[in-house]
Amino acid sequence: MAYKKHHLAFLLFLLCYPFYTGLAAKKSVDLKLTVAAKKWTGIRLRNLNKNTLISTTISMNGFADIFLVDNLSYKNFPKNTENALFHASSKNKLDFSISIPKTDTYVLIVDNRKSTNVLNFSLHINASLETKPQPILAKTKISAQKINQQLSKLSHTLKKVFIFNDINFQINKCGKVNAYSNNSTVFLCIELVQKLFQKSNDKKNIQNLLLFTLLHEMGHSLLRQWDHPLYDNEDAADQFATVLLIMFNQPEAAKAQADFFSTTPPNPEYNQKIKKDIQHSLSIQRARNINRWLNDPEIVTKWQPFFIPKMQTLFLQKLQNQPQTWSNLDLIKKELKTRTSTTVFSNISN
């Protein structure tokens, strides 16, 4: 079976062009509030429509964690923050924007629980529907909404291979260079795209780096959905992304990420690890990991016992008829037999 490279690469080519996002039909609010030491406060944003763009600027006299959560997640805060639409740790000022994925009431949380000092902050929020494009990157050509639509095709493409609940993609202004995910959404930050354009003029290399990043973050979401014990482990997500790229015949994207990691100075990361708990390895070690996996002929095969029960039946049938070098035919046959038996039993019982 031929795995055509364009299936994944096409989804990212638009990211090699700067883009627009829109601001129109605005509603805004300005607040000045105080949060006691070891406490948090929430600002409720009622009945926001799907695709509303929330642009937020927070100025404060110290350090705080900022969350944007939907109504259900707010009820579980602070015990569970995994499904937050946005989370950033910031000092003095934070500026971010995010597109609302579904009509609901949302809550912006300013969390001062880590501090022994009172936190004073001022907040400016714009809520708008995207109509008139405004430039975010130089030489902008297409809308952020258009990019989001293209990125969503990545989820649809992988759904032809794997069984999972829908995962959406958003490209947002986050206030820092980042990409992150929750159970149902992968967020790609504008600042990360800007940084890549600043460091390289090679559009193909940028495509590869973004592809690895998105598969890494999607790895967190999928491994969480599939109850993998290491779903929040950065090295496990790196390996997941590398394995998928090998399966889809795009190892050059993993190699590009390894090369990028290898050029990251280790000392700042090491100092950061000393100051606080960071889940992922140093970039130089992540580069070594990816290169080792790329040269391991068994790495994809090792994942098959975990992958096969999550694969679509049609895809398993194609693998059975046209095996790949990493296919485990015994497991595929057993899985297909189980599904056939289940289907027959279901038909008889009806």
Steps between C-alpha positions, in 0.01 A plus 500: 500500500646835401500777761508823305691781664260768386224369729666667799723755331209665318336576832787726597602678183279797584703557815791600280308817422421770753137544588217726617266481789193717531354740752149639453167538680695548823378490855758594760540511876756664730546391860732566793503226763700364792578136581606408852816295559447124452163568329355522150215686337285438192345747255196347334445563127139404440350341188789538258413382150707243314791659305497814714855637520602590855796742520628558851762727656585459869734733691594400856747578774645152524491142379180299438356208307231595249237250384206518261256215561148408399216481751538129576877523548450797733290283731797262528759772553761485648495121536510448124651746251579257215216623279576871531472679165792718604761495775805718543726592790594866472652792686386861474323478161334243273337552162318211330208417271300185441203392288208354696439138387134471607217721626524503879580709805875531561704612799832685500688397815781698660675256733713645781530180706878478455563844650512630856421854380179673396469527121351812340413477133322688224321313226390598150295251297368532145244251372433507125398292200753480217389713206762756398856370471784678680868412451686304768807395300660704226387437143184330616303312238239273659284493811570319825157344457611355164813358661290349779284331237806355331646380829174329590557275198792347686256354749276374219799342323610316813140390557534286191768310692399519867181497706474804729271782603527813286805719559483860383785736415532868583766755422502773766696781654631353826735763641798266464663251263303182557272224378278303733195274511216370709276200451324639192702793361855567382608864530778641281626839614565783255819578691642157413429552129662844520810358668541236231472761225756716680749213523458354153406593145464135405125445462537124473693490826232710669234260367689206650546668838133595521392153393707338775368752755138433409544122509678531835209696648248271336692215661421642844130519410478154345703327770273664757189379316649150476588490872874469443681550835758735342257732319645809669864397452682715244745227398212257440328761279827550309520126437133488396558777243818335371328163459207653309736685268684179424169322437391778265837499324603847619804438721653825374258693722630318808858556383429873461370513856807314629726748319302790647527358852873442459559873437319607819751620765477262799602737781179713513289183499717342769467809722124495449486134602684584822246771588184300430370161395502460120358181355705471182869424451749762393475578128839346430380173654173518308708531180698189594177314577341580164814407306524172692136416422547587134784248483313229691346258246273357771359823643179501292448126555524554876199733488277265302353307798383836634395646163316209339196494735461875429518469121206527265374168363543610139859602568574165667357319200730699270796414720403135488483504120807721452725454806763759587842412639373589848166314475417233757279271293419265789364785713315650202330169421402449866360853522300468178366162611385654828320779319339260252381277784360797686313618193350156432389464862343846488306411188373174652389670820300753306 
